[in-house]
Amino acid sequence: MSYTPPPPPDPSAYGVPQTGSRPAELLDRFVARLIDGVLLAVVWVILGVMVVGSVLLGGVNSYVAGAATTIILVALQMGYFIYLESTRGQTLGKMVMKLRVLGATGGNPTVEESARRNIWMALSILGVVPVIGLLSVPAQIVAVIMIAVTINGDTVARLGWHDKFAGTRVIKVG
């Protein structure tokens, strides 16, 4: 008597569209995020140079300048992802990697869905709080690791915890 394994689960039961697309793999998602990170880093460096200049030349309090910079950078980063995901379904990195974020209805995510999906990036804001700010970087590292583990652990739909929290999914198109 031979053993026949059960058939794999129906991907449509997990909200995976059946139109020639498939859930995006962890590596593709990582590369897309890396591309977006490099683009945002250029903005961060330019803003950082302006802040350092204002501290050195203008006598601006370094804590105030650092706190304001952190708040602006978090707003820019969140705005970048929320705007592009909710209007196009893709950031520039996702465009390069041929990935698309889908909301609960199957179209672009709403602003709220995209904000929920990317809220973990706002952990940087902890950096403005003395002492507690030291938790900012470890908290973000834990969030990223948990995203990777949950994407990798979901072999059917490839949903990270942030996707489940937001009701979104990321697919490979084309």
Secondary structure, DSSP 8 states (H G I E B T S, - for coil): ----------GGGGT---SS-EE--HHHHHHHHHHHHHHHHHHHHHHHHHHHHHHHHH---HHHHHHHHHHHHHHHHHHHHHHHHHHTS--HHHHHHTEEEE-TTSSS--HHHHHHHHGGGGGGGGGGSTTGGGGHHHHHHHHHHHHHHHHHH-TTT---HHHHHHT-EEEE--
